[in-house]
Amino acid sequence: MKAALPALLALGVAFAAFADGLDVAREALRDGLWSVARAHAQEDDSDEAKLIVLESFAREGRWPDVMKALEGFGNPTGEEFLCYRASALVRLGARDEASKILAETKFSNAANIHTSARLRAEMALSGGDAEGAIKILDAEGGNDVETDMLRAEALSAMSNDKGAEEIWGRVARSGASEQMRVAAAVRLGDIGALMEVYVKLSDPDLKRLCGFHLGVAMLKDPTTFDEGAKMVSKLVMDSPDADGARDVFIALAESRLDRGEWTEAARTFAEALETWPDIAKDASFQEGRGWALSKLGRNEEALVAFDRAAELTTNRAVRATALVKAGDSLASLGRGAEAMERYRAVRRDYPDTEAAKKLAGLLKMQELEDEGRTLYSEYKFADAQRKFEKIAAEDSARRPRMDYYVVLCLYGQGRDDEAERHAKILANDISVPLSLRAEATLWLAKFAYNKSRWHDASVLFADYAALEPEAAYAPVALVWAARAAFAESDYQRAVSTVGTLAAKYPDSEAKAQGFLVQGEALIELARFGEAILVLERVALVPGVTAADRLRAQILRADALFAMGADNTERYVAALEAYRTVVLGENLTPTERLSISFKIGKTLERLKRLDEAIDQYYTQVVIAYRAGRKNGFRYDDTAKADFARAAFRLAEEYESRGRDKQAVSVLKLVSKSDVPAAAEAARRIDRIKRKGKFL
């Protein structure tokens, strides 16, 4: 850049050699270099130079500067100067003064006559007289682009959209200035026209402006939404301080809201707040952010946003709506009394708003619902059901929610078949709000799971996640879908369901439990190597619990053990893995006993029989007995492991001719509170009948 500077200076000197200041001003004005044109024109005191100064300000829309310049020139009365004064007055809202100038001045120059006509037409249009504006333009407006654009605005005001769009399309594709082509394409709002203008623009500011409008237009079309979102995001992030950048980015957030993309909408609102902190003082921003947060169930944050929107806005209707939504957030947080206070405040302070009018019935219905909820919490399900049915009959808008509450009441009364039938009707009714259909589907999934109808449960949990993919519970539902598939022995479905979970929700903490199900399913499918890789991922999931990490370590060791049949080194690895778990984790007595039994089994497979016998006896049999004496209650798995270890010891002692030791071990089982006690007694009798018992 520095190396080029002398050449540029030399070029300037050479140009000055054959052109005076006015020549430079003319060239700069033609090329759109307004400040350059103005700087050189101010070196000259001619009327032409003064007109160049005025034109440069006008091109930039700097109308107050036009008025200051005219005053500095001594308020000349030539018709060209009067045209600029009238133009500035119209733009600055002083239309009576502008009208007086236009009425009293007899313009002789054709260009000034056309300018005067456009100004009078513009004022007529702003006053609601579109037909009058057309008549003025037809009589005196000329055939230039500015006249065409004003005529299009008048036609649009007359609802002649076809005529207006024809003009905008022609201007957008004409050889008019870039500014005019952009203006026409923007008014047309057509993606094709905007794109055609956008790709040909050279002015970076105009290109960015056109890009903003193109991106917003693409957001309105489902087929181009993603492309438009990327375009808006890039343009805004490249130039966050550009005019219109903030409004366009908020349009993106609101478009995501309209599409039901709650997570993305909330993220976009958050990015806007980070980029433009002052936007926190914008009521419409806070309201939109509140909607996104409430849809995600982030009701505490939504409450803050709606309260802020109500505080900031001066529009009574908007404030009333924001207060109602704040009340809804409070209700969702279980703070029903506070919610009712907000609703009553809206009725009291803003009785003339739509929000207040809608609350009259809502307050009555809300009181009935509160009564129903109280009855439900008191286990008076039949009485609660009657309350909910009354609301459903009187308020069609609340009927779906009340129907869902009826499902809960029927279930509470033990009327399972009726509850399920009603829930299915809700889940399959497309007229019911999607969130409630999803809620009914989730209830059906849990109902089927509790009834051990594994296939139905798996399908329904997956259906819920598909209906409400943005819900916080969606990834958890996929875990339950995988668990149900596993319980049905449909291991391949369990594996693929967790794959869907990991792909759709890469940041979800539910992945840890999902990987556990997937790992166990892969073990059942004898895909041990894959199982080990999956189980090792559990520890990498943010927020993984100690219990899940422990379960993954145990399953990984189980997979290594299973692989030992083909490779003895895997038994060695399994042994190390089991021992690592025993030494490194805070285990319950049940968990410790179960892993100790697995260590014994692994030692046997490694043909380290004496170590295995010692392990079974000291770490399983004796450990179980000691735990029971200390009052610990083992689960069925631990009881089974205790019995299996004792039976294995008895078999080994008996095979070595040491029947007395075998019987001693079996007695530990027969005198214990385990299901295998009877089998132990039977084995003792068998050994004693051999006649060799010493």
NORKASUL-V748883 format. One record per backbone hydrogen bond with DSSP energy under -0.5 kcal/mol. NH is the residue of the N-H (numbers start at 1). CO is the residue of the C=O. E is the energy in kcal/mol with one decimal. If there is no record, write none. Layout:
nh = (NH,NH)
co = (CO,CO)
e = (E,E)
//
This chain:
nh = (5,5,6,8,9,10,11,12,13,14,15,16,17,18,18,19,24,25,26,27,28,29,30,31,32,33,34,37,38,39,40,41,42,43,44,50,51,52,53,54,55,56,57,58,59,60,61,62,63,66,67,68,69,70,71,72,73,74,75,82,83,84,85,86,87,88,89,90,91,92,93,94,95,98,99,100,101,102,103,104,105,107,113,114,115,116,117,118,119,120,121,122,123,124,125,126,127,128,129,130,133,134,135,136,137,138,139,140,141,141,148,149,150,151,152,153,154,155,156,157,158,159,160,161,164,165,166,167,168,169,170,171,172,173,174,181,182,183,184,185,186,187,188,189,190,194,195,196,197,198,199,200,201,201,207,208,209,210,211,212,213,214,215,216,217,218,219,220,220,221,222,224,225,228,229,230,231,232,233,234,235,236,237,238,239,242,245,248,249,250,251,252,253,254,255,256,257,258,259,260,261,262,265,266,267,268,269,270,271,272,273,274,275,276,279,280,281,282,283,286,287,288,289,290,291,292,293,294,295,296,297,298,299,302,303,304,305,306,307,308,309,310,311,312,313,316,319,320,321,322,323,324,325,326,327,328,329,330,331,332,333,334,335,336,339,340,341,342,343,344,345,346,347,348,349,350,353,357,358,359,360,360,361,362,363,364,365,366,367,368,369,370,371,372,373,374,375,376,377,378,379,380,381,384,385,386,387,388,389,390,391,392,393,394,395,398,399,400,402,403,404,405,406,407,408,409,410,411,412,413,414,415,416,419,420,421,422,423,424,425,426,427,428,429,429,430,432,436,437,438,439,440,441,442,443,444,445,446,447,448,449,450,451,452,453,454,457,458,459,460,461,462,463,464,465,466,467,468,469,471,474,477,478,479,480,481,482,483,484,485,486,487,488,489,490,491,494,495,496,497,498,499,500,501,502,503,504,505,508,511,512,514,515,516,517,518,519,520,521,522,523,524,525,526,527,528,531,532,533,534,535,536,537,537,538,538,539,540,541,541,544,549,550,551,552,553,554,555,556,557,558,559,560,561,562,563,564,564,565,566,567,570,571,571,572,573,574,575,576,577,578,579,580,581,582,583,584,585,587,592,593,594,595,596,597,598,599,600,601,602,603,604,605,606,607,608,609,612,613,614,615,616,617,618,619,619,620,620,621,622,624,625,626,627,628,629,630,631,632,634,639,640,641,642,643,644,645,646,647,648,649,650,651,652,653,654,655,656,657,658,659,662,663,664,665,666,667,668,668,669,669,670,671,672,674,677,678,680,681,682,683,684,685,686,687,688,689,690,690,691)
co = (1,2,2,4,5,6,7,8,9,10,11,12,13,14,15,15,20,21,22,23,24,25,26,27,29,28,32,33,34,35,36,37,38,40,41,46,47,48,49,50,51,52,53,54,55,56,58,57,61,62,63,64,65,66,67,68,69,71,70,78,79,80,81,82,83,84,85,86,87,88,90,89,93,94,95,96,97,98,99,100,101,105,109,110,111,112,113,114,115,116,117,118,119,120,121,122,123,125,124,128,129,130,131,132,133,134,135,136,136,137,144,145,146,147,148,149,150,151,152,153,154,156,155,159,160,161,162,163,164,165,166,167,168,169,171,177,178,179,180,181,182,183,184,185,185,190,191,192,193,194,195,197,197,198,203,204,205,206,207,208,209,210,211,212,213,214,215,216,217,218,220,221,221,224,225,226,227,228,229,230,231,232,233,234,235,239,242,244,245,246,247,248,249,250,251,252,253,254,255,257,256,260,261,262,263,264,265,266,267,268,269,270,271,272,276,277,278,279,281,282,283,284,285,286,287,288,289,290,291,292,294,293,297,298,299,300,301,302,303,304,305,306,307,308,309,314,315,316,317,318,319,320,321,322,323,324,325,326,327,328,329,331,330,334,335,336,337,338,339,340,341,342,343,344,345,346,350,353,354,355,356,357,357,358,359,360,361,362,363,364,365,366,367,368,369,370,371,372,373,374,376,375,379,380,381,382,383,384,385,386,387,388,389,390,391,395,395,396,398,399,400,401,402,403,404,405,406,407,408,409,411,410,414,415,416,417,418,419,420,421,422,423,424,425,426,428,429,433,433,434,435,436,437,438,439,440,441,442,443,444,445,446,447,449,448,452,453,454,455,456,457,458,459,460,461,462,463,464,466,468,471,473,474,475,476,477,478,479,480,481,482,483,484,486,485,489,490,491,492,493,494,495,496,497,498,499,500,501,505,508,509,510,511,512,513,514,515,516,517,518,519,520,521,523,522,526,527,528,529,530,531,532,533,534,534,535,535,537,537,538,541,545,546,547,548,549,550,551,552,553,554,555,556,557,558,559,560,561,562,563,563,567,567,568,568,569,570,571,572,573,574,575,576,577,578,579,580,581,585,588,589,590,591,592,593,594,595,596,597,598,599,600,601,602,604,603,607,608,609,610,611,612,613,614,614,615,615,616,616,617,620,621,622,623,624,625,626,628,627,632,635,636,637,638,639,640,641,642,643,644,645,646,647,648,649,650,651,652,654,653,657,658,659,660,661,662,663,664,665,665,666,666,667,669,672,674,675,676,677,678,679,680,681,682,683,684,685,686,687,688)
e = (-0.6,-0.8,-0.6,-1.9,-2.4,-2.5,-2.2,-2.2,-2.2,-2.4,-2.4,-2.2,-1.1,-0.5,-1.3,-1.2,-2.0,-2.4,-2.4,-2.3,-2.9,-2.5,-2.2,-1.9,-0.9,-2.8,-1.4,-2.8,-2.5,-2.4,-2.2,-2.3,-1.9,-1.1,-1.9,-2.0,-2.6,-1.9,-2.0,-2.4,-2.7,-2.4,-1.9,-2.5,-2.6,-1.0,-1.4,-2.6,-1.4,-1.3,-2.0,-2.0,-2.5,-2.3,-2.1,-2.4,-1.7,-1.4,-3.1,-2.4,-1.9,-1.7,-2.3,-2.7,-2.4,-2.4,-2.6,-2.4,-2.1,-2.0,-1.1,-2.2,-1.5,-1.7,-2.8,-1.9,-1.9,-2.4,-2.2,-2.1,-1.4,-0.9,-2.4,-2.4,-2.3,-2.8,-2.2,-2.5,-2.3,-2.3,-2.6,-2.6,-2.1,-2.1,-2.6,-2.3,-1.4,-1.7,-2.9,-1.0,-1.8,-2.1,-2.2,-2.1,-2.3,-2.8,-1.7,-2.7,-0.5,-1.8,-2.0,-2.7,-2.0,-2.6,-2.2,-1.8,-2.0,-2.5,-2.4,-2.1,-1.3,-1.9,-2.9,-1.5,-2.2,-3.0,-1.9,-1.6,-2.5,-2.6,-1.8,-2.7,-2.6,-1.4,-1.5,-2.5,-2.5,-2.3,-2.5,-2.4,-2.7,-2.2,-2.3,-2.2,-0.6,-2.7,-2.6,-2.3,-2.2,-2.9,-2.2,-1.0,-0.6,-1.1,-2.6,-2.2,-2.4,-2.9,-2.4,-2.4,-2.0,-2.7,-2.8,-2.3,-2.4,-2.2,-1.6,-0.8,-0.7,-1.1,-0.6,-1.7,-0.9,-2.7,-2.8,-2.0,-2.1,-2.8,-2.4,-2.3,-2.6,-2.6,-2.5,-2.2,-1.7,-1.6,-1.9,-2.4,-2.1,-2.2,-2.0,-1.7,-2.0,-2.8,-2.1,-2.2,-1.7,-2.5,-1.7,-1.4,-2.7,-1.6,-2.8,-2.7,-2.2,-2.5,-2.6,-2.2,-2.3,-2.3,-2.1,-1.9,-2.4,-3.0,-2.6,-1.8,-2.1,-2.3,-0.6,-2.1,-2.4,-2.5,-2.7,-2.3,-2.1,-2.0,-2.4,-2.5,-2.1,-1.2,-1.3,-2.4,-1.8,-2.2,-2.6,-1.6,-2.2,-2.9,-2.4,-2.1,-2.4,-2.4,-1.8,-2.1,-2.2,-0.6,-2.6,-2.5,-2.2,-2.5,-2.3,-2.1,-2.4,-2.2,-2.1,-2.3,-2.2,-2.2,-2.4,-2.2,-1.3,-1.6,-2.8,-0.8,-2.0,-2.4,-1.7,-1.9,-2.3,-2.6,-2.1,-2.1,-2.0,-2.2,-3.1,-2.3,-1.7,-2.1,-2.3,-1.0,-0.8,-0.7,-0.5,-1.2,-3.3,-1.3,-2.8,-3.3,-2.0,-1.8,-2.7,-2.8,-2.0,-2.4,-3.0,-2.3,-2.3,-2.4,-2.7,-1.2,-2.1,-2.8,-1.3,-2.4,-2.5,-1.7,-1.6,-2.4,-2.4,-1.8,-2.0,-2.3,-1.8,-1.4,-2.4,-0.7,-0.7,-0.5,-2.4,-2.9,-1.7,-1.9,-2.1,-1.6,-1.8,-2.2,-2.8,-2.4,-2.3,-1.4,-1.6,-2.6,-1.4,-2.4,-2.8,-2.3,-2.6,-2.3,-2.3,-1.8,-2.0,-2.6,-1.6,-0.6,-1.0,-0.8,-1.7,-0.6,-2.3,-2.5,-1.9,-2.6,-2.2,-2.5,-2.1,-2.4,-2.2,-2.4,-2.7,-2.7,-2.3,-2.5,-1.3,-1.7,-2.8,-1.5,-2.5,-2.7,-2.3,-2.6,-2.6,-1.8,-2.3,-2.4,-2.0,-1.7,-2.2,-2.6,-0.6,-1.6,-1.2,-2.7,-1.6,-1.3,-2.0,-2.2,-2.0,-2.4,-2.5,-2.0,-2.4,-2.5,-1.5,-1.8,-2.7,-1.5,-1.8,-2.3,-2.4,-2.5,-1.8,-1.7,-2.0,-2.0,-2.7,-1.9,-2.6,-2.5,-1.7,-1.3,-1.4,-2.1,-3.3,-1.5,-1.9,-2.7,-3.1,-2.3,-2.5,-2.5,-1.9,-2.0,-1.6,-1.7,-3.0,-0.9,-2.1,-2.4,-1.7,-2.4,-2.8,-1.8,-0.7,-1.2,-0.5,-0.8,-0.5,-1.0,-0.5,-1.6,-1.8,-2.3,-2.4,-2.4,-2.3,-2.0,-2.3,-2.6,-2.4,-2.2,-2.4,-2.4,-2.2,-2.4,-2.4,-1.7,-0.7,-1.2,-0.9,-1.3,-1.0,-2.2,-0.6,-1.0,-1.3,-2.1,-2.6,-2.7,-2.2,-2.3,-2.9,-2.5,-2.2,-1.9,-2.1,-2.3,-2.4,-1.4,-1.4,-2.8,-2.3,-2.3,-2.4,-2.2,-2.0,-1.7,-2.2,-1.9,-2.1,-2.4,-2.4,-2.0,-2.1,-1.6,-2.1,-2.8,-0.9,-2.0,-2.9,-2.1,-2.4,-3.0,-2.4,-2.9,-0.5,-1.7,-0.6,-0.7,-2.8,-3.0,-2.4,-2.1,-2.7,-2.3,-2.3,-2.1,-1.5,-1.6,-2.6,-0.7,-2.2,-2.3,-2.4,-2.5,-2.2,-2.7,-2.4,-2.2,-2.8,-2.3,-2.2,-2.7,-2.5,-2.0,-2.7,-2.7,-2.3,-1.1,-1.8,-3.0,-0.8,-1.8,-2.8,-2.3,-2.1,-2.3,-2.4,-1.0,-0.5,-0.8,-0.7,-2.7,-1.9,-2.0,-1.6,-1.9,-0.6,-2.3,-2.1,-2.1,-2.2,-2.1,-2.2,-2.0,-2.3,-2.4,-2.1,-0.6,-1.0,-1.3)
//
